[in-house]
């Protein structure tokens, strides 16, 4: 994809995820009749805005998500004055109400992930034949190369993971078993493979030979292959599959985030797997070029990432604000608003520094 198309895809994806998150806070605040001063699309400086009721809906110059300013939230409300009788202020409400409002954005991101994965399962998701569950409509069976071994005939011939095998020596649409049987009978003779890579059909010549796999050996070209189909599900089955997938990926990302921060605090290093805005933009462009289904899957995973990252007990994030609510529960009274605002401001500054650091590393990695 071009830089312009990649940028547009990235901004669209990020805006959907962040606006959905902020809608969670907005809807929860309105549910409890809290005053929402502003719902912003993008970040300041403000381009223009329109006030409906008590809320200013603004469009801002930096198109990287959005924000909600709720009356009485430390660090967000510059005129904050704690007044226990002002029911429209976040600061006057019970810890339970605060917890619901603060976690609403996180829950909306998880809900968005379920919706996106549901769309993926209804559109059709690539899966191996043995993983197709009951109720799926199966189509488009193909033989896919899942991996290519190092220093193997396949690697030398230019076979790549993701290639779809169309024919072997003229035999079209072979299954994994048929390909393995056919290659096992050939030694010291070239085999012509026709593969599909993206939108291009390519013919490659490869000579099978002895391949060592663990303690065993066999005759082949050194690839992993799977019979893959497109499985489509109905609405109810799609939602069920989406919930299950969201739970599995949420657990995986949670473990990864824990390891990330253990490395950060114990080893003072940021994992090479962490990307900033530039890295995510590049990945978004690559995924978008693969089609709508891949982009929806990518958005769903990013939405889970956003939910869990916001849950971390870091000042300025939802998790950091939740930490202050828990302190309020233990103490029986809230932390001084000036102290809380200062902590969130410092936390936000440190987050920005980390983003800048990761962004410069992304520039080195991708450009």
C-alpha positions as semicolon CSV with decimal commas, in nm:
position;residue;x (nm);y (nm);z (nm)
1;X;0,000;0,000;0,000
2;X;0,109;0,359;-0,059
3;X;0,208;0,579;0,234
4;X;-0,114;0,780;0,188
5;X;-0,334;0,467;0,190
6;X;-0,144;0,323;0,489
7;X;-0,185;0,648;0,683
8;X;-0,557;0,664;0,602
9;X;-0,609;0,301;0,710
10;X;-0,417;0,358;1,034
11;X;-0,610;0,673;1,124
12;X;-0,941;0,503;1,050
13;X;-0,856;0,198;1,262
14;X;-0,721;0,402;1,553
15;X;-1,016;0,643;1,547
16;X;-1,270;0,358;1,558
17;X;-1,094;0,191;1,852
18;X;-1,042;0,507;2,059
19;X;-1,382;0,663;1,985
20;X;-1,551;0,336;2,079
21;X;-1,351;0,339;2,405
22;X;-1,449;0,697;2,483
23;X;-1,813;0,625;2,399
24;X;-1,807;0,374;2,684
25;X;-1,703;0,644;2,932
26;X;-1,953;0,890;2,781
27;X;-2,251;0,653;2,796
28;X;-2,169;0,542;3,153
29;X;-2,133;0,905;3,263
30;X;-2,468;0,998;3,112
31;X;-2,627;0,687;3,267
32;X;-2,537;0,824;3,612
33;X;-2,629;1,181;3,508
34;X;-2,272;1,310;3,530
35;X;-2,193;1,624;3,334
36;X;-1,976;1,562;3,026
37;X;-1,803;1,889;2,937
38;X;-1,657;1,776;2,605
39;X;-1,648;1,480;2,368
40;X;-1,354;1,536;2,138
41;X;-1,269;1,368;1,806
42;X;-0,891;1,388;1,777
43;X;-0,668;1,587;2,011
44;X;-0,628;1,968;2,049
45;X;-0,579;2,224;1,914
46;X;-0,951;2,243;1,846
47;X;-1,064;2,306;1,489
48;X;-1,433;2,356;1,560
49;X;-1,707;2,239;1,792
50;X;-2,081;2,239;1,848
51;X;-2,256;2,231;2,183
52;X;-2,560;2,009;2,232
53;X;-2,712;2,031;2,579
54;X;-2,427;2,051;2,830
55;X;-2,168;1,879;2,611
56;X;-1,935;2,034;2,354
57;X;-1,869;1,797;2,063
58;X;-1,538;1,904;1,908
59;X;-1,323;1,812;1,611
60;X;-0,953;1,859;1,677
61;X;-0,638;1,894;1,469
62;X;-0,447;1,579;1,573
63;X;-0,648;1,284;1,433
64;X;-0,521;1,019;1,675
65;X;-0,833;0,906;1,856
66;X;-1,040;1,118;2,094
67;X;-1,124;1,202;2,453
68;X;-1,409;1,266;2,698
69;X;-1,388;1,535;2,968
70;X;-1,617;1,450;3,260
71;X;-1,681;1,706;3,529
72;X;-1,487;1,635;3,846
73;X;-1,229;1,390;3,705
74;X;-0,886;1,474;3,847
75;X;-0,645;1,584;3,577
76;X;-0,921;1,625;3,318
77;X;-1,125;1,902;3,481
78;X;-0,909;2,216;3,532
79;X;-1,181;2,380;3,745
80;X;-1,231;2,076;3,963
81;X;-1,374;2,149;4,306
82;X;-1,487;1,853;4,515
83;X;-1,845;1,913;4,624
84;X;-2,022;1,616;4,784
85;X;-2,361;1,773;4,705
86;X;-2,294;1,819;4,331
87;X;-2,441;1,499;4,183
88;X;-2,330;1,596;3,832
89;X;-1,963;1,573;3,935
90;X;-1,761;1,251;3,911
91;X;-1,573;1,339;4,232
92;X;-1,892;1,346;4,442
93;X;-2,013;0,999;4,349
94;X;-1,960;0,667;4,524
95;X;-1,659;0,445;4,446
96;X;-1,891;0,195;4,274
97;X;-2,016;0,459;4,027
98;X;-1,658;0,571;3,963
99;X;-1,548;0,213;3,894
100;X;-1,832;0,161;3,643
101;X;-1,752;0,486;3,459
102;X;-1,377;0,417;3,451
103;X;-1,411;0,057;3,330
104;X;-1,682;0,133;3,073
105;X;-1,427;0,221;2,806
106;X;-1,240;-0,104;2,864
107;X;-1,561;-0,305;2,843
108;X;-1,659;-0,129;2,520
109;X;-1,325;-0,226;2,363
110;X;-1,382;-0,589;2,458
111;X;-1,736;-0,567;2,316
112;X;-1,594;-0,417;1,997
113;X;-1,355;-0,710;1,971
114;X;-1,647;-0,954;1,995
115;X;-1,837;-0,760;1,726
116;X;-1,536;-0,753;1,494
117;X;-1,457;-1,123;1,540
118;X;-1,827;-1,201;1,482
119;X;-1,800;-1,022;1,148
120;X;-1,488;-1,223;1,065
121;X;-1,660;-1,555;1,134
122;X;-1,966;-1,453;0,930
123;X;-1,753;-1,337;0,635
124;X;-1,544;-1,652;0,649
125;X;-1,226;-1,733;0,837
126;X;-0,937;-1,945;0,701
127;X;-0,889;-2,254;0,915
128;X;-0,749;-2,605;0,889
129;X;-0,997;-2,882;0,812
130;X;-0,952;-3,049;1,152
131;X;-1,041;-2,724;1,333
132;X;-1,376;-2,668;1,159
133;X;-1,654;-2,685;1,415
134;X;-2,014;-2,797;1,375
135;X;-2,242;-2,558;1,188
136;X;-1,978;-2,411;0,959
137;X;-2,027;-2,377;0,584
138;X;-1,698;-2,483;0,426
139;X;-1,565;-2,360;0,091
140;X;-1,246;-2,282;-0,101
141;X;-1,028;-2,574;0,007
142;X;-0,659;-2,519;-0,073
143;X;-0,318;-2,648;0,026
144;X;-0,117;-2,382;0,211
145;X;0,253;-2,375;0,297
146;X;0,271;-2,296;0,670
147;X;0,649;-2,286;0,707
148;X;0,969;-2,344;0,511
149;X;1,269;-2,511;0,672
150;X;1,614;-2,355;0,673
151;X;1,861;-2,484;0,410
152;X;1,598;-2,702;0,242
153;X;1,522;-2,758;-0,129
154;X;1,201;-2,556;-0,089
155;X;1,388;-2,255;0,052
156;X;1,646;-2,277;-0,227
157;X;1,368;-2,284;-0,487
158;X;1,199;-1,974;-0,341
159;X;0,894;-2,131;-0,173
160;X;0,756;-1,904;0,102
161;X;0,520;-1,948;0,396
162;X;0,170;-1,849;0,289
163;X;0,205;-1,982;-0,066
164;X;-0,095;-2,177;-0,195
165;X;0,001;-2,492;-0,389
166;X;-0,207;-2,505;-0,708
167;X;-0,044;-2,804;-0,879
168;X;0,245;-3,050;-0,855
169;X;0,382;-3,177;-1,188
170;X;0,047;-3,093;-1,347
171;X;-0,170;-3,261;-1,082
172;X;-0,403;-2,980;-0,972
173;X;-0,538;-2,905;-0,625
174;X;-0,343;-3,168;-0,433
175;X;-0,422;-3,239;-0,067
176;X;-0,149;-3,247;0,199
177;X;-0,151;-3,629;0,201
178;X;-0,131;-3,648;-0,181
179;X;0,159;-3,402;-0,196
180;X;0,355;-3,585;0,074
181;X;0,297;-3,921;-0,097
182;X;0,397;-3,786;-0,438
183;X;0,714;-3,613;-0,318
184;X;0,816;-3,918;-0,115
185;X;0,846;-4,122;-0,435
186;X;1,076;-3,875;-0,614
187;X;1,451;-3,832;-0,564
188;X;1,710;-3,657;-0,780
189;X;1,440;-3,532;-1,019
190;X;1,289;-3,188;-1,048
191;X;0,929;-3,130;-0,953
192;X;0,737;-2,836;-1,096
193;X;0,523;-2,653;-0,843
194;X;0,265;-2,396;-0,939
195;X;0,188;-2,171;-0,645
196;X;-0,027;-1,867;-0,580
197;X;0,133;-1,583;-0,388
198;X;-0,104;-1,292;-0,336
199;X;-0,262;-1,227;-0,675
200;X;0,027;-1,382;-0,869
201;X;0,069;-1,738;-0,999
202;X;0,431;-1,856;-0,994
203;X;0,600;-2,171;-1,128
204;X;0,897;-2,307;-0,934
205;X;1,123;-2,608;-0,988
206;X;1,239;-2,798;-0,681
207;X;1,426;-3,125;-0,633
208;X;1,313;-3,341;-0,335
209;X;1,585;-3,483;-0,115
210;X;1,650;-3,626;0,231
211;X;1,513;-3,400;0,507
212;X;1,609;-3,440;0,872
213;X;1,320;-3,369;1,111
214;X;1,415;-3,421;1,474
215;X;1,547;-3,774;1,512
216;X;1,368;-3,892;1,197
217;X;1,428;-3,836;0,829
218;X;1,214;-3,841;0,516
219;X;1,222;-3,758;0,146
220;X;1,066;-3,423;0,065
221;X;1,130;-3,054;0,002
222;X;1,124;-2,926;0,362
223;X;0,792;-2,749;0,404
224;X;0,504;-2,759;0,650
225;X;0,168;-2,783;0,473
226;X;-0,197;-2,776;0,581
227;X;-0,528;-2,834;0,406
228;X;-0,702;-2,500;0,466
229;X;-1,066;-2,406;0,403
230;X;-1,277;-2,094;0,447
231;X;-1,535;-2,158;0,720
232;X;-1,843;-1,935;0,746
233;X;-2,078;-1,938;1,043
234;X;-2,429;-1,814;1,114
235;X;-2,496;-1,523;1,347
236;X;-2,534;-1,719;1,673
237;X;-2,236;-1,945;1,603
238;X;-2,026;-1,646;1,496
239;X;-2,095;-1,461;1,823
240;X;-2,014;-1,774;2,025
241;X;-1,687;-1,823;1,836
242;X;-1,608;-1,452;1,874
243;X;-1,655;-1,458;2,252
244;X;-1,432;-1,764;2,280
245;X;-1,164;-1,608;2,057
246;X;-1,174;-1,279;2,251
247;X;-1,125;-1,462;2,581
248;X;-0,832;-1,666;2,447
249;X;-0,654;-1,365;2,296
250;X;-0,724;-1,151;2,606
251;X;-0,542;-1,410;2,818
252;X;-0,249;-1,421;2,575
253;X;-0,214;-1,042;2,563
254;X;-0,244;-1,012;2,942
255;X;0,049;-1,252;2,987
256;X;0,250;-1,061;2,724
257;X;0,183;-0,726;2,898
258;X;0,289;-0,866;3,236
259;X;0,615;-0,990;3,083
260;X;0,664;-0,656;2,908
261;X;0,646;-0,458;3,232
262;X;0,855;-0,712;3,421
263;X;1,127;-0,656;3,160
264;X;1,079;-0,279;3,184
265;X;1,106;-0,256;3,563
266;X;1,342;-0,545;3,638
267;X;1,572;-0,531;3,334
268;X;1,521;-0,164;3,230
269;X;1,456;-0,259;2,869
270;X;1,164;-0,237;2,629
271;X;1,090;-0,554;2,432
272;X;1,164;-0,548;2,059
273;X;0,805;-0,664;2,004
274;X;0,665;-0,329;2,127
275;X;0,564;-0,085;1,852
276;X;0,459;0,278;1,863
277;X;0,229;0,468;1,626
278;X;0,464;0,427;1,328
279;X;0,503;0,053;1,379
280;X;0,128;0,005;1,419
281;X;0,066;0,218;1,109
282;X;0,303;0,004;0,901
283;X;0,140;-0,315;1,028
284;X;-0,207;-0,173;0,957
285;X;-0,108;-0,104;0,596
286;X;0,031;-0,454;0,554
287;X;-0,278;-0,617;0,703
288;X;-0,521;-0,394;0,508
289;X;-0,358;-0,510;0,183
290;X;-0,461;-0,868;0,270
291;X;-0,832;-0,784;0,267
292;X;-1,127;-0,693;0,488
293;X;-1,124;-1,012;0,698
294;X;-0,759;-0,970;0,795
295;X;-0,814;-0,603;0,879
296;X;-1,114;-0,685;1,103
297;X;-0,908;-0,950;1,286
298;X;-0,623;-0,703;1,334
299;X;-0,863;-0,437;1,466
300;X;-1,013;-0,687;1,711
301;X;-0,671;-0,776;1,851
302;X;-0,574;-0,407;1,876
303;X;-0,901;-0,337;2,059
304;X;-0,814;-0,601;2,320
305;X;-0,465;-0,450;2,348
306;X;-0,615;-0,107;2,408
307;X;-0,853;-0,243;2,672
308;X;-0,583;-0,425;2,869
309;X;-0,327;-0,146;2,838
310;X;-0,581;0,100;2,983
311;X;-0,642;-0,138;3,272
312;X;-0,278;-0,115;3,385
313;X;-0,235;0,081;3,712
314;X;-0,043;0,361;3,542
315;X;-0,129;0,725;3,624
316;X;-0,334;0,899;3,352
317;X;-0,473;0,565;3,229
318;X;-0,808;0,421;3,340
319;X;-0,621;0,169;3,554
320;X;-0,433;0,450;3,729
321;X;-0,759;0,626;3,811
322;X;-0,905;0,295;3,933
323;X;-0,609;0,265;4,168
324;X;-0,702;0,598;4,329
325;X;-1,063;0,477;4,369
326;X;-0,937;0,164;4,546
327;X;-0,725;0,385;4,773
328;X;-1,041;0,586;4,846
329;X;-1,222;0,265;4,940
330;X;-0,944;0,168;5,182
331;X;-0,901;0,517;5,335
332;X;-1,271;0,597;5,345
333;X;-1,208;0,931;5,170
334;X;-1,063;1,039;4,835
335;X;-0,702;1,143;4,779
336;X;-0,643;1,519;4,767
337;X;-0,742;1,634;4,416
338;X;-0,423;1,838;4,366
339;X;-0,205;1,539;4,452
340;X;-0,404;1,310;4,223
341;X;-0,393;1,561;3,936
342;X;-0,015;1,599;3,977
343;X;0,037;1,220;3,974
344;X;-0,171;1,183;3,656
345;X;0,018;1,469;3,488
346;X;0,354;1,308;3,568
347;X;0,228;0,970;3,449
348;X;0,104;1,120;3,125
349;X;0,443;1,284;3,068
350;X;0,626;0,954;3,124
351;X;0,388;0,779;2,882
352;X;0,466;1,041;2,619
353;X;0,840;0,988;2,671
354;X;0,794;0,614;2,622
355;X;0,592;0,673;2,304
356;X;0,865;0,903;2,170
357;X;1,133;0,643;2,249
358;X;0,941;0,361;2,079
359;X;0,859;0,587;1,782
360;X;1,227;0,664;1,720
361;X;1,303;0,292;1,739
362;X;1,022;0,224;1,489
363;X;1,178;0,477;1,249
364;X;1,505;0,286;1,268
365;X;1,336;-0,053;1,225
366;X;1,098;0,032;0,940
367;X;1,283;0,302;0,748
